[in-house]
């Protein structure tokens, strides 16, 4: 995975935040999952969900009961 970049937006100014790729990705994933409903209108179901041949970082369900995979 390439480096994950986060930005802070204040008004019309954008500043890149510094951070380590692995720690930053996990922290971002946890924050996103805790706020999934507010951010996307998606109900959180599972983190690190194992499927045949891989892993889904975040699994949720939307208002139409359709799966949302992040």
N, CA, C and O atoms as a Tripos MOL2 file, in Angstrom:
@<TRIPOS>MOLECULE
protein
  280   279    70     0     0
PROTEIN
NO_CHARGES

@<TRIPOS>ATOM
      1 N           0.8470   -1.1740    0.0000 N.3       1 UNK1
      2 CA          0.0000    0.0000    0.0000 C.3       1 UNK1
      3 C           0.8900    1.2330    0.0000 C.2       1 UNK1
      4 O           1.9000    1.2720    0.7020 O.2       1 UNK1
      5 N           0.5260    2.2240   -0.7700 N.am      2 UNK2
      6 CA          1.2860    3.4610   -0.7730 C.3       2 UNK2
      7 C           0.9990    4.2240    0.5120 C.2       2 UNK2
      8 O           0.0700    3.8930    1.2490 O.2       2 UNK2
      9 N           1.7910    5.2320    0.7680 N.am      3 UNK3
     10 CA          1.6120    6.0230    1.9830 C.3       3 UNK3
     11 C           0.2390    6.6620    2.0060 C.2       3 UNK3
     12 O          -0.2490    7.1730    0.9980 O.2       3 UNK3
     13 N          -0.3660    6.6220    3.1670 N.am      4 UNK4
     14 CA         -1.6660    7.2270    3.3870 C.3       4 UNK4
     15 C          -1.4480    8.6710    3.7820 C.2       4 UNK4
     16 O          -0.6320    8.9480    4.6600 O.2       4 UNK4
     17 N          -2.1450    9.5860    3.1670 N.am      5 UNK5
     18 CA         -1.9730   11.0000    3.4780 C.3       5 UNK5
     19 C          -3.2580   11.5630    4.0400 C.2       5 UNK5
     20 O          -4.3470   11.2970    3.5290 O.2       5 UNK5
     21 N          -3.1200   12.3470    5.1000 N.am      6 UNK6
     22 CA         -4.2540   13.0400    5.7030 C.3       6 UNK6
     23 C          -4.0310   14.5280    5.5910 C.2       6 UNK6
     24 O          -2.8980   15.0100    5.6010 O.2       6 UNK6
     25 N          -5.1460   15.2570    5.4810 N.am      7 UNK7
     26 CA         -5.0620   16.6960    5.3540 C.3       7 UNK7
     27 C          -6.0140   17.3630    6.3340 C.2       7 UNK7
     28 O          -7.0720   16.8250    6.6610 O.2       7 UNK7
     29 N          -5.6260   18.5240    6.7890 N.am      8 UNK8
     30 CA         -6.4630   19.3520    7.6510 C.3       8 UNK8
     31 C          -6.9250   20.5250    6.7960 C.2       8 UNK8
     32 O          -6.1110   21.2280    6.1970 O.2       8 UNK8
     33 N          -8.2410   20.7300    6.7450 N.am      9 UNK9
     34 CA         -8.8050   21.8110    5.9510 C.3       9 UNK9
     35 C          -9.3720   22.8640    6.8900 C.2       9 UNK9
     36 O         -10.2400   22.5740    7.7140 O.2       9 UNK9
     37 N          -8.8770   24.0870    6.7590 N.am     10 UNK10
     38 CA         -9.3730   25.2180    7.5430 C.3      10 UNK10
     39 C          -9.6900   26.3300    6.5440 C.2      10 UNK10
     40 O          -8.7950   26.9110    5.9300 O.2      10 UNK10
     41 N         -10.9880   26.6100    6.3950 N.am     11 UNK11
     42 CA        -11.3900   27.5990    5.3970 C.3      11 UNK11
     43 C         -11.0070   27.1090    4.0170 C.2      11 UNK11
     44 O         -11.4390   26.0390    3.5890 O.2      11 UNK11
     45 N         -10.1940   27.8910    3.3170 N.am     12 UNK12
     46 CA         -9.7510   27.4930    1.9820 C.3      12 UNK12
     47 C          -8.3030   27.0150    1.9780 C.2      12 UNK12
     48 O          -7.7020   26.8680    0.9140 O.2      12 UNK12
     49 N          -7.7380   26.7700    3.1630 N.am     13 UNK13
     50 CA         -6.3560   26.3230    3.2840 C.3      13 UNK13
     51 C          -6.3050   24.8340    3.6010 C.2      13 UNK13
     52 O          -7.0510   24.3460    4.4500 O.2      13 UNK13
     53 N          -5.4160   24.1120    2.9090 N.am     14 UNK14
     54 CA         -5.2380   22.6790    3.1200 C.3      14 UNK14
     55 C          -3.7920   22.4380    3.5430 C.2      14 UNK14
     56 O          -2.8590   22.8560    2.8580 O.2      14 UNK14
     57 N          -3.6130   21.7520    4.6910 N.am     15 UNK15
     58 CA         -2.2820   21.4070    5.1800 C.3      15 UNK15
     59 C          -2.1900   19.8960    5.3390 C.2      15 UNK15
     60 O          -3.0940   19.2710    5.8950 O.2      15 UNK15
     61 N          -1.1030   19.3090    4.8530 N.am     16 UNK16
     62 CA         -0.8980   17.8700    5.0150 C.3      16 UNK16
     63 C          -0.4210   17.6020    6.4350 C.2      16 UNK16
     64 O           0.4510   18.3020    6.9500 O.2      16 UNK16
     65 N          -0.9990   16.5830    7.0640 N.am     17 UNK17
     66 CA         -0.5970   16.1840    8.4000 C.3      17 UNK17
     67 C           0.4900   15.1200    8.3050 C.2      17 UNK17
     68 O           0.4830   14.3050    7.3820 O.2      17 UNK17
     69 N           1.4130   15.1240    9.2460 N.am     18 UNK18
     70 CA          2.4600   14.1130    9.2410 C.3      18 UNK18
     71 C           2.0260   12.9180   10.0780 C.2      18 UNK18
     72 O           1.1720   13.0470   10.9550 O.2      18 UNK18
     73 N           2.6100   11.7610    9.8110 N.am     19 UNK19
     74 CA          2.2890   10.5670   10.5720 C.3      19 UNK19
     75 C           2.8700    9.3470    9.8990 C.2      19 UNK19
     76 O           3.1770    9.3690    8.7070 O.2      19 UNK19
     77 N           3.0220    8.2710   10.6720 N.am     20 UNK20
     78 CA          3.5240    7.0210   10.1300 C.3      20 UNK20
     79 C           2.4230    6.2700    9.4060 C.2      20 UNK20
     80 O           1.2710    6.3070    9.8370 O.2      20 UNK20
     81 N           2.7470    5.5960    8.3270 N.am     21 UNK21
     82 CA          1.7510    4.9510    7.4770 C.3      21 UNK21
     83 C           0.9190    3.9130    8.2230 C.2      21 UNK21
     84 O          -0.3090    3.9480    8.1410 O.2      21 UNK21
     85 N           1.5480    2.9950    8.9450 N.am     22 UNK22
     86 CA          0.8050    1.9170    9.5980 C.3      22 UNK22
     87 C          -0.0310    2.4450   10.7490 C.2      22 UNK22
     88 O          -1.2300    2.1730   10.8110 O.2      22 UNK22
     89 N           0.5720    3.1900   11.6570 N.am     23 UNK23
     90 CA         -0.1570    3.7330   12.7990 C.3      23 UNK23
     91 C          -1.2570    4.6770   12.3260 C.2      23 UNK23
     92 O          -2.3570    4.6870   12.8780 O.2      23 UNK23
     93 N          -0.9590    5.4490   11.3250 N.am     24 UNK24
     94 CA         -1.9320    6.4070   10.8070 C.3      24 UNK24
     95 C          -3.1080    5.6950   10.1660 C.2      24 UNK24
     96 O          -4.2530    6.1070   10.3530 O.2      24 UNK24
     97 N          -2.8450    4.6260    9.4090 N.am     25 UNK25
     98 CA         -3.9330    3.9010    8.7570 C.3      25 UNK25
     99 C          -4.8720    3.2910    9.7930 C.2      25 UNK25
    100 O          -6.0900    3.3960    9.6490 O.2      25 UNK25
    101 N          -4.3380    2.6610   10.8260 N.am     26 UNK26
    102 CA         -5.1760    2.0180   11.8470 C.3      26 UNK26
    103 C          -5.9790    3.0640   12.6130 C.2      26 UNK26
    104 O          -7.1650    2.8610   12.8730 O.2      26 UNK26
    105 N          -5.3560    4.1680   12.9730 N.am     27 UNK27
    106 CA         -6.0540    5.2310   13.6950 C.3      27 UNK27
    107 C          -7.1760    5.8120   12.8390 C.2      27 UNK27
    108 O          -8.2730    6.0660   13.3350 O.2      27 UNK27
    109 N          -6.8990    6.0200   11.5600 N.am     28 UNK28
    110 CA         -7.9110    6.5520   10.6500 C.3      28 UNK28
    111 C          -9.0560    5.5560   10.4880 C.2      28 UNK28
    112 O         -10.2230    5.9480   10.4780 O.2      28 UNK28
    113 N          -8.7300    4.2790   10.3600 N.am     29 UNK29
    114 CA         -9.7580    3.2450   10.2210 C.3      29 UNK29
    115 C         -10.6640    3.2250   11.4490 C.2      29 UNK29
    116 O         -11.8860    3.1670   11.3140 O.2      29 UNK29
    117 N         -10.0850    3.2740   12.6300 N.am     30 UNK30
    118 CA        -10.8740    3.2520   13.8610 C.3      30 UNK30
    119 C         -11.7740    4.4840   13.9760 C.2      30 UNK30
    120 O         -12.9450    4.3680   14.3340 O.2      30 UNK30
    121 N         -11.2300    5.6490   13.6750 N.am     31 UNK31
    122 CA        -12.0280    6.8810   13.7240 C.3      31 UNK31
    123 C         -13.1620    6.8190   12.7150 C.2      31 UNK31
    124 O         -14.2940    7.1960   13.0190 O.2      31 UNK31
    125 N         -12.8590    6.3440   11.5170 N.am     32 UNK32
    126 CA        -13.8610    6.2350   10.4670 C.3      32 UNK32
    127 C         -14.9700    5.2750   10.8790 C.2      32 UNK32
    128 O         -16.1500    5.5760   10.6970 O.2      32 UNK32
    129 N         -14.5950    4.1140   11.4350 N.am     33 UNK33
    130 CA        -15.5870    3.1240   11.8440 C.3      33 UNK33
    131 C         -16.4750    3.6470   12.9710 C.2      33 UNK33
    132 O         -17.6730    3.3660   12.9940 O.2      33 UNK33
    133 N         -15.9070    4.3940   13.8920 N.am     34 UNK34
    134 CA        -16.6870    4.9530   14.9990 C.3      34 UNK34
    135 C         -17.6840    6.0110   14.5220 C.2      34 UNK34
    136 O         -18.6640    6.3000   15.2100 O.2      34 UNK34
    137 N         -17.4330    6.5830   13.3500 N.am     35 UNK35
    138 CA        -18.2730    7.6610   12.8330 C.3      35 UNK35
    139 C         -18.8780    7.3370   11.4670 C.2      35 UNK35
    140 O         -19.2600    8.2410   10.7240 O.2      35 UNK35
    141 N         -18.9640    6.0660   11.1440 N.am     36 UNK36
    142 CA        -19.4330    5.6370    9.8310 C.3      36 UNK36
    143 C         -20.8450    6.1150    9.5250 C.2      36 UNK36
    144 O         -21.1310    6.5340    8.4040 O.2      36 UNK36
    145 N         -21.7220    6.0560   10.5100 N.am     37 UNK37
    146 CA        -23.1120    6.4860   10.3030 C.3      37 UNK37
    147 C         -23.1720    7.9850    9.9870 C.2      37 UNK37
    148 O         -23.8690    8.3990    9.0610 O.2      37 UNK37
    149 N         -22.4480    8.7840   10.7490 N.am     38 UNK38
    150 CA        -22.4570   10.2390   10.5350 C.3      38 UNK38
    151 C         -21.7860   10.6170    9.2160 C.2      38 UNK38
    152 O         -22.2500   11.5220    8.5210 O.2      38 UNK38
    153 N         -20.7050    9.9350    8.8710 N.am     39 UNK39
    154 CA        -19.9640   10.2820    7.6620 C.3      39 UNK39
    155 C         -20.6480    9.8260    6.3770 C.2      39 UNK39
    156 O         -20.7110   10.5800    5.4060 O.2      39 UNK39
    157 N         -21.1600    8.5970    6.3670 N.am     40 UNK40
    158 CA        -21.6860    8.0130    5.1290 C.3      40 UNK40
    159 C         -23.1170    7.5080    5.2230 C.2      40 UNK40
    160 O         -23.6860    7.0780    4.2200 O.2      40 UNK40
    161 N         -23.7110    7.5520    6.4160 N.am     41 UNK41
    162 CA        -25.0410    6.9930    6.5800 C.3      41 UNK41
    163 C         -25.0240    5.4780    6.5100 C.2      41 UNK41
    164 O         -26.0080    4.8560    6.1110 O.2      41 UNK41
    165 N         -23.8970    4.8830    6.9000 N.am     42 UNK42
    166 CA        -23.7130    3.4360    6.8320 C.3      42 UNK42
    167 C         -23.5890    2.8830    8.2520 C.2      42 UNK42
    168 O         -22.8410    3.4190    9.0700 O.2      42 UNK42
    169 N         -24.3250    1.8100    8.5370 N.am     43 UNK43
    170 CA        -24.2520    1.1670    9.8500 C.3      43 UNK43
    171 C         -23.0560    0.2200    9.8590 C.2      43 UNK43
    172 O         -22.9270   -0.6370    8.9850 O.2      43 UNK43
    173 N         -22.1910    0.3790   10.8420 N.am     44 UNK44
    174 CA        -20.9860   -0.4420   10.9700 C.3      44 UNK44
    175 C         -21.3490   -1.8690   11.3500 C.2      44 UNK44
    176 O         -22.1680   -2.0890   12.2420 O.2      44 UNK44
    177 N         -20.7360   -2.8460   10.6710 N.am     45 UNK45
    178 CA        -20.9570   -4.2550   10.9880 C.3      45 UNK45
    179 C         -19.7030   -4.9460   11.5200 C.2      45 UNK45
    180 O         -19.7640   -5.6330   12.5400 O.2      45 UNK45
    181 N         -18.5670   -4.7720   10.8440 N.am     46 UNK46
    182 CA        -17.3730   -5.5140   11.2440 C.3      46 UNK46
    183 C         -16.1030   -4.8200   10.7760 C.2      46 UNK46
    184 O         -16.0900   -4.0870    9.7870 O.2      46 UNK46
    185 N         -15.0410   -5.0790   11.5210 N.am     47 UNK47
    186 CA        -13.7110   -4.5940   11.1650 C.3      47 UNK47
    187 C         -12.8240   -5.7980   10.8830 C.2      47 UNK47
    188 O         -12.9130   -6.8170   11.5690 O.2      47 UNK47
    189 N         -11.9640   -5.6810    9.8680 N.am     48 UNK48
    190 CA        -11.0470   -6.7630    9.5130 C.3      48 UNK48
    191 C         -11.8110   -8.0630    9.2430 C.2      48 UNK48
    192 O         -11.4340   -9.1260    9.7350 O.2      48 UNK48
    193 N         -12.8750   -7.9670    8.4660 N.am     49 UNK49
    194 CA        -13.7460   -9.1040    8.1590 C.3      49 UNK49
    195 C         -13.0470  -10.0270    7.1610 C.2      49 UNK49
    196 O         -12.6450   -9.5950    6.0810 O.2      49 UNK49
    197 N         -12.9070  -11.2960    7.5310 N.am     50 UNK50
    198 CA        -12.1980  -12.2690    6.6890 C.3      50 UNK50
    199 C         -13.1610  -12.8850    5.6680 C.2      50 UNK50
    200 O         -14.2440  -13.3560    6.0160 O.2      50 UNK50
    201 N         -12.7400  -12.8680    4.4060 N.am     51 UNK51
    202 CA        -13.4870  -13.5090    3.3220 C.3      51 UNK51
    203 C         -12.5210  -14.4340    2.5860 C.2      51 UNK51
    204 O         -11.3060  -14.3440    2.7610 O.2      51 UNK51
    205 N         -13.0660  -15.3130    1.7720 N.am     52 UNK52
    206 CA        -12.2070  -16.2200    1.0110 C.3      52 UNK52
    207 C         -11.2600  -15.4090    0.1380 C.2      52 UNK52
    208 O         -11.6930  -14.6390   -0.7180 O.2      52 UNK52
    209 N          -9.9900  -15.5880    0.3600 N.am     53 UNK53
    210 CA         -8.9940  -14.9090   -0.4540 C.3      53 UNK53
    211 C          -8.6010  -13.5320    0.0310 C.2      53 UNK53
    212 O          -7.8600  -12.8330   -0.6600 O.2      53 UNK53
    213 N          -9.0780  -13.1110    1.2110 N.am     54 UNK54
    214 CA         -8.6690  -11.7890    1.6590 C.3      54 UNK54
    215 C          -9.3580  -11.2950    2.9120 C.2      54 UNK54
    216 O          -9.9210  -12.0620    3.6930 O.2      54 UNK54
    217 N          -9.2940   -9.9880    3.0760 N.am     55 UNK55
    218 CA         -9.8100   -9.3450    4.2730 C.3      55 UNK55
    219 C         -10.4040   -7.9930    3.8770 C.2      55 UNK55
    220 O          -9.8290   -7.2610    3.0710 O.2      55 UNK55
    221 N         -11.5600   -7.6750    4.4540 N.am     56 UNK56
    222 CA        -12.1920   -6.3720    4.2360 C.3      56 UNK56
    223 C         -11.8710   -5.5020    5.4400 C.2      56 UNK56
    224 O         -12.1270   -5.9040    6.5750 O.2      56 UNK56
    225 N         -11.3160   -4.3230    5.2150 N.am     57 UNK57
    226 CA        -10.9840   -3.4440    6.3380 C.3      57 UNK57
    227 C         -12.2200   -3.1080    7.1620 C.2      57 UNK57
    228 O         -12.2240   -3.2740    8.3820 O.2      57 UNK57
    229 N         -13.2650   -2.6370    6.4960 N.am     58 UNK58
    230 CA        -14.4890   -2.2240    7.1890 C.3      58 UNK58
    231 C         -15.6930   -2.7120    6.3960 C.2      58 UNK58
    232 O         -15.7480   -2.5630    5.1750 O.2      58 UNK58
    233 N         -16.6520   -3.2940    7.0980 N.am     59 UNK59
    234 CA        -17.8760   -3.7750    6.4790 C.3      59 UNK59
    235 C         -19.0580   -3.0830    7.1420 C.2      59 UNK59
    236 O         -19.1540   -3.0200    8.3670 O.2      59 UNK59
    237 N         -19.9470   -2.5700    6.3180 N.am     60 UNK60
    238 CA        -21.1410   -1.9070    6.8250 C.3      60 UNK60
    239 C         -22.3430   -2.2270    5.9660 C.2      60 UNK60
    240 O         -22.2570   -2.9990    5.0110 O.2      60 UNK60
    241 N         -23.4680   -1.6220    6.3190 N.am     61 UNK61
    242 CA        -24.7020   -1.8130    5.5560 C.3      61 UNK61
    243 C         -25.3960   -0.4610    5.4280 C.2      61 UNK61
    244 O         -25.4850    0.2900    6.4000 O.2      61 UNK61
    245 N         -25.8850   -0.1530    4.2320 N.am     62 UNK62
    246 CA        -26.5130    1.1550    4.0250 C.3      62 UNK62
    247 C         -28.0220    1.1010    4.2730 C.2      62 UNK62
    248 O         -28.5600    0.0710    4.6800 O.2      62 UNK62
    249 N         -28.6890    2.2210    4.0240 N.am     63 UNK63
    250 CA        -30.1280    2.3380    4.3130 C.3      63 UNK63
    251 C         -30.9820    1.4100    3.4600 C.2      63 UNK63
    252 O         -32.1430    1.1660    3.7880 O.2      63 UNK63
    253 N         -30.4220    0.8900    2.3680 N.am     64 UNK64
    254 CA        -31.1390   -0.0640    1.5080 C.3      64 UNK64
    255 C         -30.7770   -1.5020    1.8310 C.2      64 UNK64
    256 O         -31.1140   -2.4190    1.0820 O.2      64 UNK64
    257 N         -30.0850   -1.6970    2.9560 N.am     65 UNK65
    258 CA        -29.5940   -3.0020    3.3780 C.3      65 UNK65
    259 C         -28.6160   -3.6190    2.3770 C.2      65 UNK65
    260 O         -28.5230   -4.8410    2.2620 O.2      65 UNK65
    261 N         -27.8960   -2.7710    1.6620 N.am     66 UNK66
    262 CA        -26.8500   -3.2160    0.7490 C.3      66 UNK66
    263 C         -25.5100   -3.1550    1.4690 C.2      66 UNK66
    264 O         -25.2630   -2.2220    2.2330 O.2      66 UNK66
    265 N         -24.6390   -4.1390    1.2360 N.am     67 UNK67
    266 CA        -23.3310   -4.1100    1.8980 C.3      67 UNK67
    267 C         -22.4640   -2.9690    1.3820 C.2      67 UNK67
    268 O         -22.5010   -2.6110    0.2050 O.2      67 UNK67
    269 N         -21.6940   -2.4170    2.2920 N.am     68 UNK68
    270 CA        -20.7260   -1.3700    1.9550 C.3      68 UNK68
    271 C         -19.3720   -1.8770    2.4190 C.2      68 UNK68
    272 O         -19.1880   -2.1850    3.5960 O.2      68 UNK68
    273 N         -18.4300   -1.9640    1.5000 N.am     69 UNK69
    274 CA        -17.0980   -2.4990    1.8010 C.3      69 UNK69
    275 C         -16.0810   -1.3700    1.6390 C.2      69 UNK69
    276 O         -16.0100   -0.7050    0.6060 O.2      69 UNK69
    277 N         -15.3100   -1.1860    2.6870 N.am     70 UNK70
    278 CA        -14.2630   -0.1420    2.6580 C.3      70 UNK70
    279 C         -12.9320   -0.8170    2.8890 C.2      70 UNK70
    280 O         -11.8970   -0.1500    2.9090 O.2      70 UNK70
@<TRIPOS>BOND
     1     1     2 1
     2     2     3 1
     3     3     4 2
     4     3     5 am
     5     5     6 1
     6     6     7 1
     7     7     8 2
     8     7     9 am
     9     9    10 1
    10    10    11 1
    11    11    12 2
    12    11    13 am
    13    13    14 1
    14    14    15 1
    15    15    16 2
    16    15    17 am
    17    17    18 1
    18    18    19 1
    19    19    20 2
    20    19    21 am
    21    21    22 1
    22    22    23 1
    23    23    24 2
    24    23    25 am
    25    25    26 1
    26    26    27 1
    27    27    28 2
    28    27    29 am
    29    29    30 1
    30    30    31 1
    31    31    32 2
    32    31    33 am
    33    33    34 1
    34    34    35 1
    35    35    36 2
    36    35    37 am
    37    37    38 1
    38    38    39 1
    39    39    40 2
    40    39    41 am
    41    41    42 1
    42    42    43 1
    43    43    44 2
    44    43    45 am
    45    45    46 1
    46    46    47 1
    47    47    48 2
    48    47    49 am
    49    49    50 1
    50    50    51 1
    51    51    52 2
    52    51    53 am
    53    53    54 1
    54    54    55 1
    55    55    56 2
    56    55    57 am
    57    57    58 1
    58    58    59 1
    59    59    60 2
    60    59    61 am
    61    61    62 1
    62    62    63 1
    63    63    64 2
    64    63    65 am
    65    65    66 1
    66    66    67 1
    67    67    68 2
    68    67    69 am
    69    69    70 1
    70    70    71 1
    71    71    72 2
    72    71    73 am
    73    73    74 1
    74    74    75 1
    75    75    76 2
    76    75    77 am
    77    77    78 1
    78    78    79 1
    79    79    80 2
    80    79    81 am
    81    81    82 1
    82    82    83 1
    83    83    84 2
    84    83    85 am
    85    85    86 1
    86    86    87 1
    87    87    88 2
    88    87    89 am
    89    89    90 1
    90    90    91 1
    91    91    92 2
    92    91    93 am
    93    93    94 1
    94    94    95 1
    95    95    96 2
    96    95    97 am
    97    97    98 1
    98    98    99 1
    99    99   100 2
   100    99   101 am
   101   101   102 1
   102   102   103 1
   103   103   104 2
   104   103   105 am
   105   105   106 1
   106   106   107 1
   107   107   108 2
   108   107   109 am
   109   109   110 1
   110   110   111 1
   111   111   112 2
   112   111   113 am
   113   113   114 1
   114   114   115 1
   115   115   116 2
   116   115   117 am
   117   117   118 1
   118   118   119 1
   119   119   120 2
   120   119   121 am
   121   121   122 1
   122   122   123 1
   123   123   124 2
   124   123   125 am
   125   125   126 1
   126   126   127 1
   127   127   128 2
   128   127   129 am
   129   129   130 1
   130   130   131 1
   131   131   132 2
   132   131   133 am
   133   133   134 1
   134   134   135 1
   135   135   136 2
   136   135   137 am
   137   137   138 1
   138   138   139 1
   139   139   140 2
   140   139   141 am
   141   141   142 1
   142   142   143 1
   143   143   144 2
   144   143   145 am
   145   145   146 1
   146   146   147 1
   147   147   148 2
   148   147   149 am
   149   149   150 1
   150   150   151 1
   151   151   152 2
   152   151   153 am
   153   153   154 1
   154   154   155 1
   155   155   156 2
   156   155   157 am
   157   157   158 1
   158   158   159 1
   159   159   160 2
   160   159   161 am
   161   161   162 1
   162   162   163 1
   163   163   164 2
   164   163   165 am
   165   165   166 1
   166   166   167 1
   167   167   168 2
   168   167   169 am
   169   169   170 1
   170   170   171 1
   171   171   172 2
   172   171   173 am
   173   173   174 1
   174   174   175 1
   175   175   176 2
   176   175   177 am
   177   177   178 1
   178   178   179 1
   179   179   180 2
   180   179   181 am
   181   181   182 1
   182   182   183 1
   183   183   184 2
   184   183   185 am
   185   185   186 1
   186   186   187 1
   187   187   188 2
   188   187   189 am
   189   189   190 1
   190   190   191 1
   191   191   192 2
   192   191   193 am
   193   193   194 1
   194   194   195 1
   195   195   196 2
   196   195   197 am
   197   197   198 1
   198   198   199 1
   199   199   200 2
   200   199   201 am
   201   201   202 1
   202   202   203 1
   203   203   204 2
   204   203   205 am
   205   205   206 1
   206   206   207 1
   207   207   208 2
   208   207   209 am
   209   209   210 1
   210   210   211 1
   211   211   212 2
   212   211   213 am
   213   213   214 1
   214   214   215 1
   215   215   216 2
   216   215   217 am
   217   217   218 1
   218   218   219 1
   219   219   220 2
   220   219   221 am
   221   221   222 1
   222   222   223 1
   223   223   224 2
   224   223   225 am
   225   225   226 1
   226   226   227 1
   227   227   228 2
   228   227   229 am
   229   229   230 1
   230   230   231 1
   231   231   232 2
   232   231   233 am
   233   233   234 1
   234   234   235 1
   235   235   236 2
   236   235   237 am
   237   237   238 1
   238   238   239 1
   239   239   240 2
   240   239   241 am
   241   241   242 1
   242   242   243 1
   243   243   244 2
   244   243   245 am
   245   245   246 1
   246   246   247 1
   247   247   248 2
   248   247   249 am
   249   249   250 1
   250   250   251 1
   251   251   252 2
   252   251   253 am
   253   253   254 1
   254   254   255 1
   255   255   256 2
   256   255   257 am
   257   257   258 1
   258   258   259 1
   259   259   260 2
   260   259   261 am
   261   261   262 1
   262   262   263 1
   263   263   264 2
   264   263   265 am
   265   265   266 1
   266   266   267 1
   267   267   268 2
   268   267   269 am
   269   269   270 1
   270   270   271 1
   271   271   272 2
   272   271   273 am
   273   273   274 1
   274   274   275 1
   275   275   276 2
   276   275   277 am
   277   277   278 1
   278   278   279 1
   279   279   280 2
@<TRIPOS>SUBSTRUCTURE
     1 UNK1         2 RESIDUE 1 A UNK
     2 UNK2         6 RESIDUE 1 A UNK
     3 UNK3        10 RESIDUE 1 A UNK
     4 UNK4        14 RESIDUE 1 A UNK
     5 UNK5        18 RESIDUE 1 A UNK
     6 UNK6        22 RESIDUE 1 A UNK
     7 UNK7        26 RESIDUE 1 A UNK
     8 UNK8        30 RESIDUE 1 A UNK
     9 UNK9        34 RESIDUE 1 A UNK
    10 UNK10       38 RESIDUE 1 A UNK
    11 UNK11       42 RESIDUE 1 A UNK
    12 UNK12       46 RESIDUE 1 A UNK
    13 UNK13       50 RESIDUE 1 A UNK
    14 UNK14       54 RESIDUE 1 A UNK
    15 UNK15       58 RESIDUE 1 A UNK
    16 UNK16       62 RESIDUE 1 A UNK
    17 UNK17       66 RESIDUE 1 A UNK
    18 UNK18       70 RESIDUE 1 A UNK
    19 UNK19       74 RESIDUE 1 A UNK
    20 UNK20       78 RESIDUE 1 A UNK
    21 UNK21       82 RESIDUE 1 A UNK
    22 UNK22       86 RESIDUE 1 A UNK
    23 UNK23       90 RESIDUE 1 A UNK
    24 UNK24       94 RESIDUE 1 A UNK
    25 UNK25       98 RESIDUE 1 A UNK
    26 UNK26      102 RESIDUE 1 A UNK
    27 UNK27      106 RESIDUE 1 A UNK
    28 UNK28      110 RESIDUE 1 A UNK
    29 UNK29      114 RESIDUE 1 A UNK
    30 UNK30      118 RESIDUE 1 A UNK
    31 UNK31      122 RESIDUE 1 A UNK
    32 UNK32      126 RESIDUE 1 A UNK
    33 UNK33      130 RESIDUE 1 A UNK
    34 UNK34      134 RESIDUE 1 A UNK
    35 UNK35      138 RESIDUE 1 A UNK
    36 UNK36      142 RESIDUE 1 A UNK
    37 UNK37      146 RESIDUE 1 A UNK
    38 UNK38      150 RESIDUE 1 A UNK
    39 UNK39      154 RESIDUE 1 A UNK
    40 UNK40      158 RESIDUE 1 A UNK
    41 UNK41      162 RESIDUE 1 A UNK
    42 UNK42      166 RESIDUE 1 A UNK
    43 UNK43      170 RESIDUE 1 A UNK
    44 UNK44      174 RESIDUE 1 A UNK
    45 UNK45      178 RESIDUE 1 A UNK
    46 UNK46      182 RESIDUE 1 A UNK
    47 UNK47      186 RESIDUE 1 A UNK
    48 UNK48      190 RESIDUE 1 A UNK
    49 UNK49      194 RESIDUE 1 A UNK
    50 UNK50      198 RESIDUE 1 A UNK
    51 UNK51      202 RESIDUE 1 A UNK
    52 UNK52      206 RESIDUE 1 A UNK
    53 UNK53      210 RESIDUE 1 A UNK
    54 UNK54      214 RESIDUE 1 A UNK
    55 UNK55      218 RESIDUE 1 A UNK
    56 UNK56      222 RESIDUE 1 A UNK
    57 UNK57      226 RESIDUE 1 A UNK
    58 UNK58      230 RESIDUE 1 A UNK
    59 UNK59      234 RESIDUE 1 A UNK
    60 UNK60      238 RESIDUE 1 A UNK
    61 UNK61      242 RESIDUE 1 A UNK
    62 UNK62      246 RESIDUE 1 A UNK
    63 UNK63      250 RESIDUE 1 A UNK
    64 UNK64      254 RESIDUE 1 A UNK
    65 UNK65      258 RESIDUE 1 A UNK
    66 UNK66      262 RESIDUE 1 A UNK
    67 UNK67      266 RESIDUE 1 A UNK
    68 UNK68      270 RESIDUE 1 A UNK
    69 UNK69      274 RESIDUE 1 A UNK
    70 UNK70      278 RESIDUE 1 A UNK
